[in-house]
Amino acid sequence: MSNLGLYQWFTTTAKKVGGPAKLIGMFISGGAIVGGTAGSVLTNKYRDIKDKKELKTLGTYSVTKDAEIMKIKLVLKTGDQVTVLAADDDSILIVKNEDRDNPYFVSADFLMDCSDYKRK
């Protein structure tokens, strides 16, 4: 028996759809569609929450030292205010005040390191 299972699946599937380039294109297109849909849903949920008059938050915190996460293009400067919308274990959903690209998911360790946020 061979251990080429994934390779065999890929070659068989590529033949069925017209070649490896088309199969890879289908993977990329599918990923773009799923990613775009997820981003759109998150953005719409955030806007729905933001538009409500009573926004329930877990607190607003001050940034005590400059920090950044380039992967998500989040730059925090000393004195900025961040509002925590939700927290689940190490994942925290924050809103940086006066930022058009909200919301952001950050780790609790990152937020504790650069602000006066404390884990509850």
PyMOL commands that set and color helices and strands:
alter all, ss='L'
color gray80, all
select helices_A, chain A and resi 5-17+20-51+70-72+108-114
alter helices_A, ss='H'
color red, helices_A
select strands_A, chain A and resi 60-62+67-69+74-76+81-88+91-96+104-107
alter strands_A, ss='S'
color yellow, strands_A
deselect
rebuild
show_as cartoon
